[in-house]
Each structure stands twice: as C-alpha cells, then as structure tokens.
Amino acid sequence: METEDEECDKWEYEEERWGGILVNLGVVSQVLCFVILSTGYSIRYIQEVSDQRRGQFLVSCIIFIICYFYNAIAQTRYVKLVQKIHPEKQGDPFSKGFQKEFLGSCDEAEKEVIYKSAYHTYVMMQRTIGILLVITMLLHLFFNTGLLAVIVVGVIYLVSTFSYTHSCVQLRKRKIS
C-alpha cells in the first residue's frame, strides 16, 4: 500500500511540475510580447514614420494579439486536461468565478498547498516590490526615467498590501460571526 502511495505522490509531483513549467512559459511569453511591442512604438514614432513602417507596426500588433491569445488558449487547454485527468475538478476556465469553483473542488491537502504557496508568494512579492520601488525611485533620481514607473510600482505595492490585509480582516470577521 505504501508503494502505491509513493508512486501516486511521484505522479502528482510530475503533474504539478510540468503544469508549473507550462504556466511559467506562458507568462514569460506574454511578458516578452508586451516588452517587444512596447519597445517599438510611441505616439511620436507612429505619427512621424512612413507608411511602410506603419504597416510593419500593424503586423507586429497583429502578431502580438495572436501570440497573446494563443497563450490564453494553451492555458485553457491545460486546465481542461487537468479536469479530464481529475474529473472531480470543477469550473469553466471562461467563467468569472473559475478560481473559486476550482478551489472548491480541491481536497483539503490541495487547498493547504495552494494557501501555503499563496502566502509564500505574497511575502516574496512584498519584498520584491519594496526593492523595485527603491530601484525605480533611484533610476528616476539619477537618470530621469520618469515618475510613472515609481507610481505604478507604488500602486502595485498598495494594492497587494491592502488586498492582503482586507482579506485577513474579512476572514477574522467571518470567524466571529
């Protein structure tokens, strides 16, 4: 019996590992699409460039959209594959409440992994965002890179902190109700 459990744990680990790799590659691809598209344009560039260059920019926009939607389709196909392997997993990836439905269909051990991972991510992101806030402030100070980056990172910092503390307060409130 113990051998079957160990074998099952190994399969679940491999499933999680390859799923993580797929999701990470999709996100890397999406970020690269944004970075590549963002480096090639500005309003002044679009206004001053020749018609041929505008056509090239339009083609790059179309390629961006295709790649972005392909990534979304790949992630949806992965969710459908997981649901096929684990029929107890519920939720339509296109619905607004997908995460809630999917989480609701997880057993307690899976939820514990999700919750621990989410908290670990929150702690790591708070550190990273704080460092990025200082870096963007210094870059603006020394290289005049613009205040927008500092504001954007600051807003991300505020939203993540407020979201976490609000969630904690709401969970405590439900506990006493």
Secondary structure as GFF3:
##gff-version 3
##sequence-region A 1 177
A	DSSP	alpha_helix	2	39	.	.	.	ID=ss1
A	DSSP	alpha_helix	43	48	.	.	.	ID=ss2
A	DSSP	alpha_helix	51	85	.	.	.	ID=ss3
A	DSSP	alpha_helix	98	104	.	.	.	ID=ss4
A	DSSP	alpha_helix	108	143	.	.	.	ID=ss5
A	DSSP	alpha_helix	147	176	.	.	.	ID=ss6
###
